[in-house]
Amino acid sequence: MNRQDLEIIKNSIRVIPDFPKPGIMFKDITTLLNNPEAYKTLMEHLVERYKDYNLDYIAGIDARGFIFGSALASHLGVGFIPIRKKGKLPYTTVSEKYSLEYGFDEVEVHIDAFNKEDGSKAKVLLIDDLLATGGTSAAASRLIERVGANCVEACFIIELSFLEGAKKLNTPVYSVIVE
């Protein structure tokens, strides 16, 4: 990605101080989504990056990963799979727990989400808007592997590198913006 395109994307993201609590500088991607030039620039970049990966599926993490993942899947002509918070999927699921500051949470996927007709192992790209501490993303990546698919990479629009979340993932990480 060239510097001009990166600046278009970066400049479209609003920063909200002290949200959801004091000291947090929240990266609001809604302003990227409502900026046609920035969103198009981002999607063109992601399509160019992943067009030769021969992916079978894009898996998006609940909920903002759905926005980027479903659009990218459509552009690449592959399936989209939602990775949801526990209790949100209607069919038989597999879940993966991850730790929070105070307790645990879980993400789930349908047990047959990544099945391929020929029985081969599906190639999956995991996507979400933000990589912070990495707990949710690491759980989602493990979940993809547990149901028999290959998570070839985890993609994020923004990575807060000082939180070292990428170290928790068992797959390569690509972030459009690294702070």
Buried (B, 14 or more C-beta within 10 A) or exposed (E): BEEEBBEBBBEBBEEEEEEEEEEEEBBEBEBBBEBEEBBEBBBEBBBEBBEEEEBBBBBBBBEBBBBBBBBBBEBBEBBBBBBBBBEEBEEEBBBBEBEEEEEEBBBBBBBEBBBBEEEEEBBBBBBBBBBBBBBBBBBBBBBBBEBBBBBBBBBBBBBBEEBEBBEBBEBEBBBBBEE
